[in-house]
Amino acid sequence: GHIERGRYNPGLDPALRIAGYFALPVEALFSLEPFRPLTDEIYGRKTS
């Protein structure tokens, strides 16, 4: 989707709905800073 490709930044209402659907806080899904790749989190790799 557009969110995953960085082509769309959802407003507060869609962001809250997405977070609610996954039962997660908004900050777990959206950030102004890039998240570390999930594979790094799972396998403990460090990015430079």
MDAnalysis code that builds the backbone (N, CA, C; Angstrom):
import MDAnalysis as mda
import numpy as np

u = mda.Universe.empty(144, n_residues=48, atom_resindex=np.repeat(np.arange(48), 3), trajectory=True)
u.add_TopologyAttr("name", ["N", "CA", "C"] * 48)
u.add_TopologyAttr("resid", np.arange(1, 49))
u.add_TopologyAttr("resname", ["GLY", "HIS", "ILE", "GLU", "ARG", "GLY", "ARG", "TYR", "ASN", "PRO", "GLY", "LEU", "ASP", "PRO", "ALA", "LEU", "ARG", "ILE", "ALA", "GLY", "TYR", "PHE", "ALA", "LEU", "PRO", "VAL", "GLU", "ALA", "LEU", "PHE", "SER", "LEU", "GLU", "PRO", "PHE", "ARG", "PRO", "LEU", "THR", "ASP", "GLU", "ILE", "TYR", "GLY", "ARG", "LYS", "THR", "SER"])
u.atoms.positions = np.array([
    [0.793, -1.172, 0.000],
    [0.000, 0.000, 0.000],
    [0.853, 1.261, 0.000],
    [0.184, 2.357, -0.082],
    [0.858, 3.655, -0.137],
    [1.583, 3.995, 1.161],
    [1.015, 3.603, 2.294],
    [1.672, 3.893, 3.575],
    [3.016, 3.173, 3.644],
    [3.025, 1.886, 3.263],
    [4.246, 1.091, 3.336],
    [5.343, 1.646, 2.438],
    [4.970, 2.223, 1.305],
    [5.949, 2.764, 0.360],
    [6.323, 4.206, 0.674],
    [5.731, 4.783, 1.719],
    [6.049, 6.147, 2.102],
    [5.410, 7.198, 1.219],
    [4.384, 6.833, 0.477],
    [3.713, 7.773, -0.423],
    [2.529, 8.469, 0.224],
    [2.159, 8.039, 1.413],
    [0.993, 8.605, 2.079],
    [1.253, 8.657, 3.566],
    [0.979, 9.788, 4.180],
    [1.058, 9.935, 5.626],
    [-0.362, 10.091, 6.138],
    [-0.882, 9.101, 6.862],
    [-2.269, 9.190, 7.311],
    [-2.462, 10.297, 8.336],
    [-3.642, 10.864, 8.330],
    [-4.012, 11.833, 9.347],
    [-4.241, 11.119, 10.667],
    [-4.622, 11.864, 11.667],
    [-4.798, 11.301, 13.001],
    [-5.894, 10.244, 13.045],
    [-7.037, 10.502, 12.420],
    [-8.142, 9.538, 12.476],
    [-7.766, 8.191, 11.858],
    [-7.253, 8.146, 10.613],
    [-6.852, 6.843, 10.075],
    [-5.730, 6.188, 10.886],
    [-4.787, 6.987, 11.388],
    [-3.693, 6.428, 12.184],
    [-4.229, 5.762, 13.450],
    [-5.175, 6.417, 14.114],
    [-5.769, 5.839, 15.321],
    [-6.573, 4.587, 15.000],
    [-7.263, 4.588, 13.878],
    [-8.038, 3.401, 13.480],
    [-7.126, 2.210, 13.182],
    [-6.025, 2.472, 12.467],
    [-5.073, 1.401, 12.167],
    [-4.472, 0.861, 13.460],
    [-4.061, 1.748, 14.346],
    [-3.492, 1.325, 15.630],
    [-4.518, 0.540, 16.443],
    [-5.763, 1.008, 16.455],
    [-6.814, 0.302, 17.178],
    [-7.073, -1.082, 16.620],
    [-7.035, -1.211, 15.316],
    [-7.252, -2.513, 14.676],
    [-6.224, -3.531, 15.157],
    [-4.971, -3.088, 15.268],
    [-3.901, -3.982, 15.696],
    [-3.694, -3.975, 17.210],
    [-4.510, -3.212, 17.929],
    [-4.416, -3.101, 19.391],
    [-3.007, -2.676, 19.820],
    [-2.470, -1.679, 19.117],
    [-1.141, -1.152, 19.407],
    [-1.222, 0.356, 19.571],
    [-0.288, 0.935, 20.325],
    [-0.251, 2.401, 20.389],
    [0.204, 2.962, 19.042],
    [-0.253, 4.152, 18.724],
    [0.084, 4.782, 17.443],
    [1.596, 4.853, 17.246],
    [2.336, 5.160, 18.301],
    [3.785, 5.301, 18.166],
    [4.486, 3.980, 17.859],
    [3.805, 2.845, 18.032],
    [4.385, 1.561, 17.645],
    [4.314, 1.360, 16.133],
    [3.453, 2.127, 15.462],
    [3.263, 1.976, 14.024],
    [3.810, 3.132, 13.202],
    [3.791, 4.332, 13.766],
    [4.179, 5.524, 13.016],
    [5.219, 6.310, 13.796],
    [6.203, 6.829, 13.074],
    [7.258, 7.611, 13.703],
    [7.828, 8.589, 12.688],
    [8.355, 9.691, 13.174],
    [9.038, 10.626, 12.290],
    [10.422, 10.108, 11.912],
    [10.981, 9.242, 12.749],
    [12.275, 8.620, 12.482],
    [12.039, 7.232, 11.896],
    [12.879, 6.791, 10.967],
    [12.708, 5.449, 10.396],
    [12.897, 4.367, 11.460],
    [12.126, 3.308, 11.345],
    [12.275, 2.157, 12.226],
    [13.415, 1.283, 11.710],
    [14.044, 0.546, 12.618],
    [15.032, -0.451, 12.200],
    [14.305, -1.546, 11.440],
    [14.960, -2.175, 10.457],
    [14.328, -3.281, 9.741],
    [13.929, -4.397, 10.709],
    [12.801, -5.007, 10.461],
    [12.289, -6.061, 11.336],
    [13.268, -7.225, 11.440],
    [13.948, -7.552, 10.347],
    [14.922, -8.644, 10.419],
    [16.038, -8.324, 11.402],
    [16.418, -7.055, 11.498],
    [17.427, -6.665, 12.487],
    [16.901, -6.873, 13.899],
    [15.641, -6.543, 14.114],
    [15.034, -6.719, 15.435],
    [14.946, -8.205, 15.793],
    [14.559, -9.032, 14.826],
    [14.379, -10.461, 15.091],
    [15.717, -11.163, 15.295],
    [16.677, -10.863, 14.433],
    [17.946, -11.588, 14.454],
    [19.062, -10.851, 15.183],
    [18.756, -9.704, 15.758],
    [19.721, -8.988, 16.567],
    [20.838, -8.318, 15.800],
    [20.622, -8.075, 14.530],
    [21.643, -7.385, 13.737],
    [21.652, -5.910, 14.089],
    [22.803, -5.312, 13.963],
    [22.924, -3.874, 14.198],
    [23.112, -3.185, 12.860],
    [22.346, -2.114, 12.646],
    [22.504, -1.342, 11.417],
    [23.448, -0.191, 11.673],
    [24.179, 0.209, 10.646],
    [25.115, 1.321, 10.833],
    [24.545, 2.611, 10.325],
])
